[in-house]
Amino acid sequence: MSFGGVSTGAADDVAKATDLARRMVVQYGMSDTLGPLSYAPDGRPLLPSGWQPPRPFSERTARRIDAEVERLLRAAHKRVTLLLQKDHGSLETLAQALIAKEVLEGAELEELLGLAIRRTSDENQPTHVLEGSDGGGSPGVLPAQTPF
């Protein structure tokens, strides 16, 4: 996005996101389209790659699974793109800080981006909501809350 085109830099991220989306649909039953069903063979988790045992579902269901995985990934891509476009300045600020320092601790990140992380009663356990200090009042959601 920052360089105006597609690159191979995110290949591992795309592979991991695809694997997670497939597990969400096939193994965990986290699909509104296919319902709360597990399509994993004999309830066993999917193998990450290579040989797979015979599928316990039809070719039609396999196509529906593929379509749902694609839908989840496209929706996530759209959401992330919109978030990055909306807050491109923070992305640039963070990139420059990481070039200069490589590792940022939580407090440094909060200060750098002008964020206040709301904490639970245990000060060491942040909730999953970030609020910008710009007074806009629209909280952002950390990726830990939901993958998509």
C-alpha positions, 0 to 999 in steps of 0.5 A, spaced: 500 500 500 505 504 501 509 503 495 503 503 490 503 496 488 503 489 490 509 486 493 511 479 495 513 482 502 506 479 505 506 472 502 507 469 509 502 473 512 497 471 507 499 464 507 497 464 515 491 468 514 488 463 509 490 457 513 486 461 519 480 463 515 480 455 512 480 453 520 475 458 522 470 455 516 472 447 516 475 446 523 471 451 528 465 452 525 465 459 524 462 461 518 455 464 517 454 461 510 456 454 512 453 454 519 457 451 526 459 445 523 466 442 523 468 439 516 475 436 519 476 429 517 474 425 523 474 431 528 482 431 527 485 438 525 487 439 518 494 438 516 497 445 514 500 442 507 502 436 504 498 429 504 490 430 506 486 424 508 480 423 504 475 429 505 468 427 509 464 432 504 462 433 497 466 437 491 460 442 492 461 443 499 469 444 498 467 449 493 462 453 498 468 452 503 473 455 498 468 461 497 467 462 504 474 462 505 475 467 500 470 471 502 473 472 509 479 474 506 477 479 502 473 482 507 479 482 512 483 485 506 478 491 505 477 492 512 485 493 513 486 497 507 480 502 509 484 502 516 491 503 514 488 509 509 484 512 514 490 512 519 496 513 514 500 518 518 500 513 524 503 508 519 508 512 517 510 515 524 510 507 526 514 505 520 520 511 521 520 509 529 521 502 527 527 504 522 530 508 528 529 503 533 527 496 531 523 494 537 518 499 541 515 497 548 508 498 549 508 505 553 513 507 547 508 505 542 502 509 546 506 515 546 508 515 539 501 514 536 498 518 541 494 512 544 491 511 551 490 503 552 484 502 557 486 497 562 482 492 566 482 492 573 489 488 573 493 494 570 498 489 566 492 486 562 489 491 557 483 490 554 482 490 546 480 497 545 484 503 543 482 510 543 486 515 540 488 522 543 485 526 538 478 526 541 475 523 535 471 518 540 472 512 535 475 507 538 479 502 534 479 494 535 486 491 536 487 484 532 487 480 538 480 481 539 478 478 532 482 476 526 477 479 521 
